């Protein structure tokens, strides 16, 4: 039986430390555990986080992989400390909690209920199905950037959009490479796009609806970058949550590989936004 550990021995991660931890570690190698209530999770959560409200945690320990490090967070840090102590006392060896909780977190977050991903997968899809869905979403976001590009005559904004379009084209090639390993050819990818009359985007949005709902973000470069980061964060979250529920091991690996690509793309957008802040300061 594991020796009892005091709360002082449970490692606290400050937001910048957790951001660095998430950037350096492979997706699927650790667990982000949200111990708030469902309404709090729906409003805002870290991408890919597993929700187990603190009152439910004692009866839900079997839902957490003990082999992986667990990072617990809540709104301000109180509930996560109690949850981390409970996990340590129940034999979890690598447990950390986010100091200051979501109140201190300034990086992009995702929104939506726990079951959001169920509109896209049931959990039993084969890798080829997952890859074709991801390809449609990547193509949808490329179309979104192209639509915005057609609406602007500001040179700097246009250059940024062209860079984002190229990044999506590169991401689509990555997805195609994954598809080749599953026996998918150009015809299957073209058929996947033909089935998508609504223009499904990363994150589960449709192009036209998203354009109409977020027109105000297109007035500035920084505004659009913030919007693009929101979309990529939602996509990152969606792929991670689908992977967590996927019952096919190969499909799960594909989803985690695509999630890693989304993480890299999100980091690229963050660098763009940082550069804009430097230029405007």
PEMOFEN-V366454 format. One record per backbone hydrogen bond with DSSP energy under -1.0 kcal/mol. CO is the residue of the C=O (numbers start at 1). NH is the residue of the N-H. If there is no record, write none. Layout:
co = (CO:CO)
nh = (NH:NH)
This chain:
co = (6:7:11:13:14:15:16:17:18:19:20:21:26:31:32:33:34:35:37:38:39:40:42:45:46:50:53:54:57:60:61:65:69:70:71:72:73:74:75:77:78:79:80:81:82:83:84:85:86:87:88:94:96:97:98:101:110:113:115:116:117:117:123:126:127:128:129:130:131:132:133:134:135:136:137:138:139:140:141:142:143:144:145:146:148:149:154:155:156:157:158:159:160:161:162:163:164:165:166:167:168:169:170:171:172:173:174:175:176:177:179:179:180:185:186:187:188:189:190:191:193:199:201:205:206:207:208:209:210:214:215:220:221:222:223:224:225:226:227:228:229:230:231:232:233:234:235:236:237:238:239:240:241:248:249:250:251:252:253:254:255:256:257:258:259:260:261:262:263:264:265:266:267:268:269:270:271:272:273:274:275:276)
nh = (9:10:97:99:18:19:20:21:22:23:24:25:29:71:50:73:52:54:41:42:43:44:112:110:49:34:56:57:60:63:64:68:31:96:33:98:35:102:103:81:82:83:84:85:86:87:88:89:90:92:91:70:72:13:101:104:45:116:118:119:120:121:247:130:131:132:133:134:135:136:137:138:139:140:141:142:143:144:145:146:147:148:149:150:151:152:158:159:160:161:162:163:164:165:166:167:168:169:170:171:172:173:174:175:176:177:178:179:180:181:182:184:183:189:190:191:192:193:194:195:196:207:204:201:210:211:212:213:214:217:218:224:225:226:227:228:229:230:231:232:233:234:235:236:237:238:239:240:241:242:243:244:245:252:253:254:255:256:257:258:259:260:261:262:263:264:265:266:267:268:269:270:271:272:273:274:275:276:277:278:279:280)
